[in-house]
């Protein structure tokens, strides 16, 4: 019944449902890009391919072609695989780390809480893009490096939320009852407290996807993103920034629109989850 009530509340948020539908379509298009895309994302640059360069959107090339004759629609689909994968991996990793740190700080309190929260405060003032640029220069522009660094820089928000929830919940009667029954700390945390914080964790995880995609896009736009030939929506924007104000401006529109739709959809879904988890909404 509780699950049905949750889905009913979520379904009443039309923008959230629309956002979930958009995310589903984008995810499916990215997953099945090799089957959906009509061309190769990085074809051999033969004379035939180069002859197709700089063509405006048409029935043959829905999003047009770039300066090398590559189909932009195909590259947007394949770029979505990388951008969405980065967003999802960063969201899951940062949420797992932030939940662990927040749970430990909220449950144990004292010096452990002070130490963990000071580390949290330090991360809040570190310029994330600068760290990413340094890491990219030193370790290379691989997807793994971007995911690891972004995850290490973005767990602090989840940690603060989970810590606050734990500090509030551990004073309630059901936790006292669990302690009185002799339940160990790990059991109380995993069986009693974490299930009661799943709502805020789910919302933060959802929003973290959009944040990670924007961070990767900004990094790529500044020229510090994935190393070629890998392409994400952000790297496509970076490669096409000189097309703004020219007949090739469509090279910017389509990857930019993909980022915009994804971030908007993620935020609407996050808002819908927040309201659905709140029985008073």
Backbone as CSV, one residue per row, in Angstrom:
resi,resn,N_x,N_y,N_z,CA_x,CA_y,CA_z,C_x,C_y,C_z
1,UNK,0.823,-1.210,0.000,0.000,0.000,0.000,0.857,1.260,0.000
2,UNK,1.934,1.231,0.814,2.818,2.400,0.867,3.453,2.649,-0.491
3,UNK,3.824,1.556,-1.182,4.435,1.716,-2.496,3.431,2.288,-3.496
4,UNK,2.195,1.800,-3.441,1.170,2.334,-4.337,0.900,3.801,-4.067
5,UNK,0.883,4.160,-2.786,0.662,5.556,-2.428,1.797,6.439,-2.942
6,UNK,3.023,5.915,-2.873,4.176,6.663,-3.373,4.030,6.930,-4.867
7,UNK,3.705,5.904,-5.633,3.590,6.070,-7.083,2.412,6.959,-7.453
8,UNK,1.342,6.920,-6.667,0.213,7.814,-6.939,0.633,9.267,-6.741
9,UNK,1.366,9.534,-5.671,1.817,10.903,-5.432,2.773,11.358,-6.521
10,UNK,3.647,10.444,-6.952,4.592,10.802,-8.018,3.847,11.053,-9.324
11,UNK,2.848,10.229,-9.629,2.107,10.364,-10.893,1.327,11.662,-10.967
12,UNK,1.002,12.264,-9.803,0.264,13.528,-9.814,1.158,14.686,-10.268
13,UNK,2.459,14.500,-10.223,3.388,15.536,-10.673,3.667,15.333,-12.161
14,UNK,2.937,16.051,-12.996,3.032,15.810,-14.439,4.412,16.115,-14.993
15,UNK,5.044,17.169,-14.478,6.378,17.493,-14.965,7.370,16.395,-14.591
16,UNK,7.194,15.798,-13.412,8.071,14.707,-13.001,7.882,13.492,-13.895
17,UNK,6.633,13.179,-14.218,6.354,12.054,-15.107,6.925,12.322,-16.501
18,UNK,6.739,13.550,-16.980,7.296,13.912,-18.286,8.825,13.825,-18.260
19,UNK,9.430,14.280,-17.167,10.881,14.197,-17.035,11.364,12.759,-17.041
20,UNK,10.641,11.878,-16.341,11.011,10.459,-16.319,10.900,9.853,-17.719
21,UNK,9.867,10.259,-18.461,9.697,9.756,-19.831,10.844,10.220,-20.722
22,UNK,11.223,11.491,-20.601,12.329,12.029,-21.405,13.628,11.301,-21.068
23,UNK,13.885,11.101,-19.772,15.100,10.383,-19.374,15.093,8.959,-19.905
24,UNK,13.922,8.314,-19.870,13.829,6.960,-20.388,14.135,6.899,-21.875
25,UNK,13.597,7.852,-22.627,13.843,7.887,-24.074,15.327,8.135,-24.361
26,UNK,15.913,9.099,-23.658,17.327,9.398,-23.871,18.207,8.211,-23.505
27,UNK,17.874,7.553,-22.387,18.668,6.398,-21.961,18.570,5.259,-22.971
28,UNK,17.367,4.975,-23.446,17.196,3.905,-24.432,17.915,4.237,-25.735
29,UNK,17.809,5.508,-26.155,18.491,5.917,-27.389,20.005,5.764,-27.253
30,UNK,20.533,6.080,-26.060,21.975,5.946,-25.843,22.391,4.477,-25.781
31,UNK,21.619,3.671,-25.065,21.960,2.248,-24.923,21.961,1.541,-26.272
32,UNK,20.943,1.836,-27.072,20.799,1.159,-28.363,21.313,2.021,-29.523
33,UNK,22.230,2.942,-29.212,22.770,3.829,-30.249,23.346,3.069,-31.445
34,UNK,24.087,1.970,-31.240,24.620,1.253,-32.415,23.526,0.712,-33.333
35,UNK,22.337,0.438,-32.777,21.239,-0.075,-33.585,20.399,1.047,-34.185
36,UNK,20.281,2.169,-33.441,19.429,3.277,-33.878,20.159,4.200,-34.840
37,UNK,21.432,4.460,-34.570,22.186,5.429,-35.374,22.355,4.929,-36.807
38,UNK,22.106,5.790,-37.776,22.182,5.357,-39.184,23.601,5.293,-39.740
39,UNK,24.576,5.908,-39.035,25.949,5.960,-39.545,26.930,5.619,-38.427
40,UNK,28.189,5.490,-38.789,29.238,5.275,-37.803,29.585,6.604,-37.139
41,UNK,29.816,6.626,-35.810,30.152,7.901,-35.156,31.530,8.429,-35.558
42,UNK,32.445,7.545,-35.913,33.793,7.957,-36.335,34.185,7.188,-37.594
43,UNK,33.588,7.549,-38.717,33.876,6.822,-39.954,35.281,7.130,-40.479
44,UNK,35.789,6.236,-41.289,37.048,6.509,-41.978,36.853,7.708,-42.915
45,UNK,37.761,8.645,-42.835,37.589,9.901,-43.568,37.986,9.733,-45.030
46,UNK,37.120,9.049,-45.733,37.319,8.882,-47.175,36.814,10.125,-47.909
47,UNK,37.041,10.137,-49.210,36.573,11.266,-50.004,35.049,11.352,-49.998
48,UNK,34.365,10.216,-49.915,32.904,10.216,-49.875,32.387,10.847,-48.585
49,UNK,33.030,10.513,-47.470,32.614,11.081,-46.184,32.894,12.577,-46.150
50,UNK,34.079,12.980,-46.572,34.431,14.400,-46.566,33.535,15.214,-47.494
51,UNK,33.017,14.577,-48.532,32.124,15.285,-49.459,30.789,15.621,-48.813
52,UNK,30.475,14.940,-47.680,29.215,15.199,-46.971,29.369,16.287,-45.893
53,UNK,30.539,16.898,-45.788,30.808,17.850,-44.705,29.932,19.093,-44.808
54,UNK,29.611,19.628,-43.614,28.908,20.902,-43.476,27.531,20.923,-44.139
55,UNK,26.841,19.824,-44.094,25.485,19.784,-44.637,24.488,20.116,-43.543
56,UNK,23.562,20.997,-43.837,22.528,21.381,-42.874,21.595,20.199,-42.616
57,UNK,20.833,20.251,-41.522,19.880,19.167,-41.230,18.966,18.877,-42.416
58,UNK,18.779,17.574,-42.687,17.963,17.142,-43.820,17.401,15.765,-43.509
59,UNK,16.638,15.193,-44.448,16.095,13.854,-44.245,17.198,12.808,-44.174
60,UNK,18.306,13.043,-44.859,19.415,12.081,-44.838,20.269,12.238,-43.579
61,UNK,20.404,13.454,-43.124,21.176,13.737,-41.907,20.313,14.645,-41.030
62,UNK,19.580,14.056,-40.101,18.576,14.790,-39.326,19.162,15.979,-38.591
63,UNK,20.360,15.834,-38.048,20.998,16.932,-37.316,22.134,17.553,-38.128
64,UNK,22.228,17.219,-39.404,23.290,17.756,-40.244,24.585,16.970,-40.099
65,UNK,25.641,17.481,-40.703,26.967,16.867,-40.601,27.973,17.916,-40.139
66,UNK,29.085,17.442,-39.561,30.100,18.379,-39.069,31.139,18.669,-40.143
67,UNK,32.227,19.295,-39.740,33.244,19.718,-40.705,33.951,18.552,-41.373
68,UNK,33.857,17.363,-40.779,34.513,16.182,-41.351,33.527,15.246,-42.042
69,UNK,32.282,15.658,-42.133,31.290,14.838,-42.808,30.618,13.807,-41.923
70,UNK,30.871,13.860,-40.610,30.266,12.889,-39.691,28.837,13.301,-39.359
71,UNK,27.965,12.319,-39.238,26.555,12.566,-38.958,26.381,13.005,-37.506
72,UNK,25.823,14.190,-37.302,25.701,14.750,-35.950,24.683,13.974,-35.116
73,UNK,23.595,13.523,-35.726,22.603,12.739,-34.997,23.246,11.482,-34.413
74,UNK,24.055,10.810,-35.208,24.758,9.614,-34.735,25.684,9.947,-33.579
75,UNK,26.410,11.041,-33.695,27.369,11.408,-32.651,26.664,11.856,-31.378
76,UNK,25.489,12.488,-31.505,24.727,12.866,-30.308,24.262,11.608,-29.562
77,UNK,23.805,10.600,-30.309,23.375,9.357,-29.665,24.540,8.669,-28.954
78,UNK,25.665,8.553,-29.634,26.821,7.896,-29.023,27.423,8.757,-27.910
79,UNK,27.396,10.084,-28.094,27.876,10.959,-27.025,27.024,10.853,-25.775
80,UNK,25.717,10.585,-25.964,24.833,10.399,-24.826,25.217,9.199,-23.977
81,UNK,25.786,8.179,-24.596,26.212,7.007,-23.838,27.268,7.404,-22.805
82,UNK,28.198,8.248,-23.225,29.272,8.663,-22.318,28.760,9.670,-21.297
83,UNK,28.026,10.678,-21.744,27.539,11.705,-20.811,26.611,11.118,-19.751
84,UNK,25.666,10.287,-20.178,24.743,9.682,-19.214,25.454,8.689,-18.304
85,UNK,26.431,7.956,-18.846,27.180,7.013,-18.016,27.980,7.751,-16.949
86,UNK,28.607,8.869,-17.338,29.350,9.672,-16.353,28.402,10.189,-15.274
87,UNK,27.253,10.741,-15.699,26.292,11.258,-14.729,25.821,10.191,-13.763
88,UNK,25.477,9.016,-14.275,24.975,7.944,-13.417,26.056,7.412,-12.490
89,UNK,27.252,7.177,-13.022,28.341,6.635,-12.193,28.731,7.604,-11.086
90,UNK,28.847,8.883,-11.430,29.202,9.884,-10.420,28.108,9.980,-9.360
91,UNK,26.852,9.967,-9.789,25.746,10.064,-8.836,25.751,8.892,-7.865
92,UNK,25.926,7.683,-8.361,25.912,6.502,-7.491,27.121,6.472,-6.571
93,UNK,28.302,6.774,-7.120,29.514,6.717,-6.302,29.519,7.802,-5.234
94,UNK,29.176,9.031,-5.623,29.180,10.128,-4.648,28.096,9.934,-3.594
95,UNK,26.956,9.368,-3.984,25.889,9.115,-3.018,26.300,8.039,-2.026
96,UNK,26.937,6.977,-2.516,27.395,5.911,-1.627,28.420,6.440,-0.621
97,UNK,29.380,7.229,-1.114,30.400,7.793,-0.224,29.795,8.795,0.743
98,UNK,28.945,9.686,0.229,28.325,10.685,1.094,27.414,10.071,2.138
99,UNK,26.683,9.028,1.764,25.801,8.351,2.723,26.614,7.696,3.827
100,UNK,27.721,7.062,3.453,28.576,6.416,4.455,29.150,7.435,5.429
101,UNK,29.678,8.529,4.896,30.265,9.565,5.752,29.192,10.225,6.613
102,UNK,28.061,10.574,6.016,26.988,11.216,6.768,26.416,10.324,7.851
103,UNK,26.262,9.035,7.538,25.740,8.099,8.536,26.697,7.959,9.713
104,UNK,27.999,7.861,9.418,28.985,7.742,10.495,29.015,8.997,11.360
105,UNK,28.992,10.169,10.713,29.028,11.424,11.461,27.769,11.597,12.308
106,UNK,26.614,11.300,11.730,25.363,11.481,12.456,25.172,10.493,13.583
107,UNK,25.630,9.271,13.391,25.415,8.244,14.415,26.407,8.364,15.575
108,UNK,27.692,8.482,15.266,28.707,8.476,16.318,28.866,9.840,16.985
109,UNK,28.697,10.931,16.230,28.836,12.261,16.810,30.242,12.501,17.341
110,UNK,30.369,13.429,18.263,31.645,13.691,18.913,32.756,14.065,17.957
111,UNK,33.976,13.547,18.258,35.142,13.899,17.449,35.031,13.375,16.024
112,UNK,34.380,12.215,15.859,34.208,11.670,14.505,33.358,12.614,13.651
113,UNK,32.303,13.134,14.239,31.434,14.072,13.541,32.202,15.343,13.182
114,UNK,32.970,15.862,14.131,33.728,17.090,13.889,34.760,16.903,12.784
115,UNK,35.468,15.775,12.822,36.504,15.519,11.823,35.898,15.382,10.425
116,UNK,34.854,14.580,10.313,34.246,14.343,9.011,33.605,15.604,8.444
117,UNK,33.003,16.407,9.300,32.369,17.630,8.816,33.395,18.702,8.432
118,UNK,34.569,18.698,9.080,35.603,19.645,8.662,36.158,19.268,7.290
119,UNK,36.296,17.972,7.036,36.682,17.529,5.692,35.602,17.937,4.689
120,UNK,34.347,17.790,5.102,33.227,18.187,4.264,33.291,19.670,3.933
121,UNK,33.556,20.492,4.951,33.657,21.944,4.738,34.807,22.289,3.787
122,UNK,35.912,21.555,3.908,37.060,21.807,3.043,36.704,21.555,1.582
123,UNK,35.965,20.470,1.329,35.579,20.150,-0.043,34.645,21.203,-0.632
124,UNK,33.865,21.855,0.206,32.924,22.858,-0.282,33.624,24.088,-0.833
125,UNK,34.840,24.367,-0.380,35.538,25.571,-0.824,36.583,25.278,-1.900
126,UNK,36.819,23.984,-2.183,37.781,23.644,-3.233,37.140,23.864,-4.597
127,UNK,37.783,24.601,-5.495,37.227,24.795,-6.852,37.299,23.497,-7.646
128,UNK,36.147,22.894,-7.835,36.104,21.578,-8.447,36.674,21.518,-9.846
129,UNK,36.331,22.513,-10.693,36.821,22.495,-12.067,38.342,22.600,-12.116
130,UNK,38.917,23.377,-11.212,40.377,23.505,-11.189,41.028,22.170,-10.851
131,UNK,40.452,21.459,-9.868,40.984,20.141,-9.504,40.856,19.173,-10.666
132,UNK,39.723,19.225,-11.354,39.510,18.345,-12.497,40.523,18.630,-13.609
133,UNK,40.802,19.903,-13.852,41.764,20.252,-14.891,43.156,19.724,-14.545
134,UNK,43.544,19.878,-13.276,44.866,19.389,-12.841,44.929,17.868,-12.961
135,UNK,43.857,17.201,-12.523,43.818,15.737,-12.599,43.868,15.263,-14.039
136,UNK,43.155,15.970,-14.915,43.138,15.580,-16.323,44.519,15.725,-16.943
137,UNK,45.214,16.793,-16.583,46.555,16.999,-17.121,47.528,15.950,-16.600
138,UNK,47.388,15.581,-15.314,48.333,14.641,-14.721,48.005,13.183,-14.993
139,UNK,46.714,12.844,-15.058,46.305,11.437,-15.166,45.697,11.092,-16.515
140,UNK,45.439,12.107,-17.351,44.843,11.837,-18.655,43.350,12.072,-18.641
141,UNK,42.808,12.322,-19.827,41.389,12.659,-19.925,40.518,11.435,-20.154
142,UNK,40.625,10.440,-19.284,39.807,9.237,-19.425,38.507,9.397,-18.656
143,UNK,37.527,8.593,-19.030,36.242,8.618,-18.349,36.392,8.218,-16.879
144,UNK,37.287,7.262,-16.612,37.494,6.801,-15.231,38.011,7.928,-14.349
145,UNK,38.971,8.691,-14.851,39.526,9.805,-14.074,38.443,10.829,-13.770
146,UNK,37.631,11.176,-14.764,36.570,12.167,-14.560,35.561,11.670,-13.530
147,UNK,35.164,10.407,-13.619,34.185,9.853,-12.681,34.742,9.842,-11.260
148,UNK,35.970,9.391,-11.102,36.565,9.293,-9.758,36.707,10.675,-9.125
149,UNK,37.258,11.630,-9.880,37.478,12.970,-9.316,36.151,13.664,-9.011
150,UNK,35.200,13.579,-9.928,33.898,14.197,-9.671,33.209,13.565,-8.469
151,UNK,33.331,12.261,-8.314,32.712,11.583,-7.173,33.341,12.044,-5.860
152,UNK,34.662,12.188,-5.849,35.357,12.610,-4.633,35.068,14.069,-4.278
153,UNK,34.664,14.849,-5.283,34.400,16.265,-5.036,32.935,16.579,-4.743
154,UNK,32.035,15.614,-4.968,30.611,15.947,-4.908,29.809,15.148,-3.883
155,UNK,30.483,14.462,-2.966,29.737,13.689,-1.970,29.302,14.523,-0.764
156,UNK,29.853,15.712,-0.624,29.640,16.462,0.617,28.181,16.875,0.830
157,UNK,27.443,17.152,-0.252,26.040,17.554,-0.097,25.203,16.415,0.475
158,UNK,25.398,15.217,-0.066,24.673,14.047,0.440,25.054,13.782,1.895
159,UNK,26.330,13.924,2.213,26.797,13.655,3.572,26.109,14.572,4.585
160,UNK,25.972,15.845,4.265,25.331,16.780,5.187,23.859,16.436,5.404
161,UNK,23.171,16.067,4.312,21.746,15.742,4.423,21.552,14.481,5.254
162,UNK,22.342,13.446,4.980,22.216,12.182,5.718,22.595,12.376,7.184
163,UNK,23.633,13.157,7.433,24.031,13.432,8.824,22.887,14.075,9.599
164,UNK,22.251,15.079,8.976,21.140,15.756,9.646,19.991,14.793,9.928
165,UNK,19.690,13.923,8.985,18.617,12.949,9.171,18.951,11.976,10.290
166,UNK,20.181,11.500,10.326,20.588,10.543,11.364,20.550,11.178,12.751
167,UNK,21.024,12.422,12.861,21.021,13.097,14.159,19.597,13.260,14.684
168,UNK,18.653,13.450,13.769,17.253,13.594,14.171,16.622,12.245,14.511
169,UNK,16.869,11.255,13.675,16.204,9.962,13.839,16.716,9.174,15.030
170,UNK,18.003,9.299,15.357,18.554,8.445,16.405,18.024,8.795,17.804
171,UNK,17.327,9.922,17.909,16.727,10.293,19.192,15.292,9.786,19.336
172,UNK,14.754,9.140,18.302,13.369,8.689,18.347,13.229,7.368,19.084
173,UNK,11.975,7.041,19.416,11.716,5.885,20.280,12.066,4.557,19.629
174,UNK,11.861,4.428,18.327,12.128,3.129,17.701,13.613,2.789,17.728
175,UNK,14.481,3.809,17.723,15.918,3.563,17.850,16.255,3.161,19.283
176,UNK,15.637,3.823,20.258,15.840,3.429,21.661,15.399,1.990,21.887
177,UNK,14.290,1.608,21.248,13.811,0.229,21.392,14.802,-0.755,20.792
178,UNK,15.393,-0.405,19.655,16.375,-1.285,19.027,17.620,-1.415,19.897
179,UNK,18.036,-0.304,20.503,19.189,-0.356,21.404,18.892,-1.228,22.612
180,UNK,17.678,-1.065,23.158,17.294,-1.832,24.349,17.243,-3.323,24.058
181,UNK,16.941,-3.676,22.818,16.872,-5.098,22.458,18.252,-5.704,22.225
182,UNK,19.286,-4.858,22.302,20.647,-5.344,22.138,21.156,-5.355,20.709
183,UNK,20.465,-4.696,19.804,20.891,-4.662,18.406,22.199,-3.888,18.275
184,UNK,23.162,-4.407,17.530,24.434,-3.690,17.336,24.232,-2.435,16.484
185,UNK,25.219,-1.540,16.535,25.104,-0.264,15.817,24.894,-0.458,14.327
186,UNK,25.651,-1.395,13.721,25.544,-1.579,12.278,24.143,-2.026,11.882
187,UNK,23.504,-2.820,12.744,22.157,-3.292,12.430,21.131,-2.158,12.548
188,UNK,21.302,-1.326,13.566,20.387,-0.191,13.721,20.526,0.764,12.543
189,UNK,21.780,0.997,12.110,22.013,1.916,10.999,21.403,1.381,9.703
190,UNK,21.665,0.090,9.416,21.226,-0.461,8.129,19.756,-0.850,8.109
191,UNK,19.213,-1.277,9.256,17.831,-1.762,9.273,16.821,-0.725,9.744
192,UNK,17.261,0.236,10.534,16.322,1.197,11.110,16.463,2.607,10.528
193,UNK,17.706,3.091,10.449,17.913,4.487,10.067,17.977,4.702,8.553
194,UNK,18.762,3.885,7.852,18.882,4.084,6.403,17.551,3.972,5.664
195,UNK,16.693,2.992,5.988,15.390,2.953,5.297,14.562,4.216,5.483
196,UNK,14.772,4.918,6.589,14.019,6.139,6.845,14.655,7.379,6.213
197,UNK,15.817,7.205,5.592,16.457,8.320,4.889,16.495,8.078,3.379
198,UNK,15.886,6.994,2.921,15.968,6.644,1.503,15.370,7.734,0.614
199,UNK,14.373,8.456,1.123,13.743,9.510,0.338,14.720,10.608,-0.038
200,UNK,15.388,11.179,0.960,16.325,12.277,0.682,17.524,11.774,-0.106
201,UNK,17.937,10.530,0.139,19.063,9.973,-0.610,18.700,9.819,-2.081
202,UNK,17.492,9.319,-2.344,17.054,9.132,-3.732,16.973,10.464,-4.472
203,UNK,16.468,11.487,-3.793,16.356,12.808,-4.424,17.743,13.359,-4.746
204,UNK,18.668,13.273,-3.794,20.017,13.791,-4.016,20.739,13.015,-5.114
205,UNK,20.514,11.710,-5.173,21.140,10.909,-6.223,20.654,11.348,-7.595
206,UNK,19.357,11.570,-7.699,18.789,12.000,-8.973,19.368,13.334,-9.406
207,UNK,19.413,14.286,-8.500,19.929,15.616,-8.847,21.419,15.577,-9.163
208,UNK,22.139,14.636,-8.549,23.581,14.536,-8.797,23.886,14.135,-10.229
209,UNK,22.969,13.412,-10.870,23.176,13.028,-12.272,23.313,14.279,-13.140
210,UNK,22.370,15.200,-12.996,22.423,16.434,-13.774,23.655,17.257,-13.462
211,UNK,24.020,17.332,-12.187,25.206,18.096,-11.808,26.477,17.534,-12.423
212,UNK,26.586,16.206,-12.455,27.779,15.577,-13.025,27.854,15.807,-14.531
213,UNK,26.719,15.726,-15.217,26.707,15.966,-16.665,27.111,17.402,-16.975
214,UNK,26.609,18.357,-16.186,26.986,19.761,-16.390,28.472,19.977,-16.108
215,UNK,28.991,19.334,-15.064,30.410,19.499,-14.735,31.291,18.937,-15.841
216,UNK,30.942,17.763,-16.345,31.726,17.167,-17.438,31.636,18.024,-18.689
217,UNK,30.458,18.569,-18.956,30.278,19.417,-20.133,31.114,20.689,-20.015
218,UNK,31.113,21.296,-18.831,31.923,22.505,-18.622,33.398,22.200,-18.782
219,UNK,33.821,21.056,-18.243,35.229,20.659,-18.359,35.614,20.462,-19.822
220,UNK,34.765,19.769,-20.566,35.038,19.532,-21.990,35.029,20.840,-22.771
221,UNK,34.093,21.732,-22.432,33.997,23.010,-23.139,35.268,23.832,-22.952
222,UNK,35.915,23.665,-21.791,37.152,24.395,-21.532,38.374,23.687,-22.117
223,UNK,38.138,22.536,-22.751,39.237,21.827,-23.399,39.954,20.839,-22.511
224,UNK,39.349,20.447,-21.384,39.982,19.519,-20.459,39.152,18.250,-20.265
225,UNK,38.368,17.891,-21.260,37.486,16.748,-21.114,38.100,15.464,-21.625
226,UNK,37.236,14.618,-22.173,37.669,13.319,-22.660,38.636,13.466,-23.824
227,UNK,39.614,12.560,-23.845,40.572,12.583,-24.940,39.946,11.972,-26.188
228,UNK,40.165,12.579,-27.362,39.649,12.010,-28.608,40.174,10.583,-28.791
229,UNK,39.448,9.688,-29.487,38.231,9.973,-30.261,36.930,9.888,-29.465
230,UNK,37.013,9.643,-28.153,35.789,9.585,-27.346,35.065,10.918,-27.435
231,UNK,33.738,10.855,-27.508,32.946,12.078,-27.647,31.771,12.044,-26.691
232,UNK,31.602,13.129,-25.964,30.431,13.321,-25.116,29.711,14.558,-25.611
233,UNK,28.559,14.859,-25.031,27.845,16.069,-25.428,28.709,17.302,-25.159
234,UNK,29.423,17.287,-24.039,30.275,18.426,-23.718,31.422,18.594,-24.701
235,UNK,32.061,17.488,-25.092,33.166,17.596,-26.043,32.671,18.022,-27.425
236,UNK,31.445,17.623,-27.786,30.871,18.080,-29.051,30.650,19.585,-29.031
237,UNK,30.196,20.115,-27.897,30.048,21.561,-27.767,31.395,22.263,-27.889
238,UNK,32.412,21.688,-27.242,33.736,22.288,-27.269,34.292,22.343,-28.691
239,UNK,34.122,21.240,-29.412,34.644,21.179,-30.774,33.903,22.120,-31.721
240,UNK,32.673,22.509,-31.354,31.848,23.311,-32.261,31.660,24.743,-31.796
241,UNK,32.373,25.167,-30.747,32.115,26.508,-30.212,32.429,27.612,-31.226
242,UNK,33.289,27.316,-32.191,33.584,28.306,-33.215,32.478,28.454,-34.241
243,UNK,31.469,27.565,-34.176,30.377,27.615,-35.153,29.274,28.585,-34.761
244,UNK,29.341,29.127,-33.563,28.301,30.048,-33.101,28.266,31.281,-34.009
245,UNK,27.055,31.620,-34.479,26.902,32.770,-35.342,27.237,32.522,-36.800
246,UNK,27.457,31.249,-37.150,27.750,30.875,-38.532,26.670,29.919,-39.034
247,UNK,26.661,29.574,-40.317,25.684,28.593,-40.815,25.835,27.214,-40.167
248,UNK,26.951,26.973,-39.485,27.168,25.688,-38.815,26.721,25.709,-37.356
249,UNK,25.935,26.700,-36.974,25.525,26.820,-35.571,24.731,25.612,-35.090
250,UNK,24.153,24.854,-35.999,23.402,23.663,-35.591,24.292,22.637,-34.884
251,UNK,25.602,22.718,-35.106,26.525,21.815,-34.424,26.528,22.055,-32.924
252,UNK,26.154,23.263,-32.508,26.066,23.601,-31.086,24.673,23.301,-30.545
253,UNK,23.663,23.529,-31.366,22.279,23.420,-30.891,21.941,22.029,-30.378
254,UNK,22.275,20.991,-31.126,21.764,19.662,-30.805,22.414,19.030,-29.564
255,UNK,23.743,19.040,-29.422,24.296,18.546,-28.145,23.900,19.429,-26.969
256,UNK,23.794,20.751,-27.220,23.346,21.642,-26.144,21.921,21.351,-25.726
257,UNK,21.055,21.068,-26.706,19.666,20.729,-26.401,19.589,19.417,-25.632
258,UNK,20.440,18.455,-25.972,20.450,17.174,-25.250,20.814,17.385,-23.782
259,UNK,21.816,18.238,-23.531,22.201,18.534,-22.137,21.065,19.241,-21.413
260,UNK,20.452,20.225,-22.082,19.359,20.976,-21.469,18.198,20.059,-21.103
261,UNK,17.778,19.220,-22.020,16.661,18.313,-21.758,16.981,17.358,-20.615
262,UNK,18.197,16.836,-20.603,18.575,15.885,-19.554,18.576,16.534,-18.181
263,UNK,19.189,17.701,-18.067,19.274,18.374,-16.762,17.888,18.801,-16.273
264,UNK,17.061,19.336,-17.186,15.701,19.701,-16.796,14.911,18.474,-16.346
265,UNK,15.009,17.386,-17.117,14.276,16.164,-16.771,14.716,15.626,-15.424
266,UNK,16.024,15.623,-15.177,16.545,15.118,-13.899,16.025,15.959,-12.743
267,UNK,16.010,17.271,-12.903,15.528,18.135,-11.823,14.033,17.964,-11.582
268,UNK,13.247,17.804,-12.642,11.817,17.574,-12.464,11.559,16.237,-11.777
269,UNK,12.307,15.210,-12.155,12.154,13.909,-11.502,12.552,14.010,-10.029
270,UNK,13.637,14.732,-9.756,14.056,14.912,-8.366,13.004,15.611,-7.527
271,UNK,12.393,16.661,-8.094,11.322,17.359,-7.378,10.120,16.449,-7.163
272,UNK,9.802,15.628,-8.168,8.692,14.705,-8.041,8.953,13.656,-6.974
273,UNK,10.168,13.148,-6.919,10.515,12.162,-5.874,10.443,12.787,-4.496
274,UNK,10.930,14.011,-4.374,10.880,14.691,-3.080,9.436,14.819,-2.596
275,UNK,8.537,15.222,-3.486,7.136,15.362,-3.098,6.482,14.014,-2.843
276,UNK,6.863,13.004,-3.612,6.247,11.676,-3.442,6.685,11.029,-2.133
277,UNK,7.914,11.279,-1.710,8.382,10.705,-0.453,7.824,11.447,0.747
278,UNK,7.281,12.644,0.520,6.732,13.446,1.603,5.228,13.208,1.704
279,UNK,4.759,12.492,2.694,3.333,12.202,2.804,2.464,13.443,2.973
280,UNK,3.058,14.559,3.401,2.299,15.770,3.639,2.130,16.625,2.386
281,UNK,2.806,16.213,1.263,2.748,17.032,0.052,1.424,16.842,-0.676
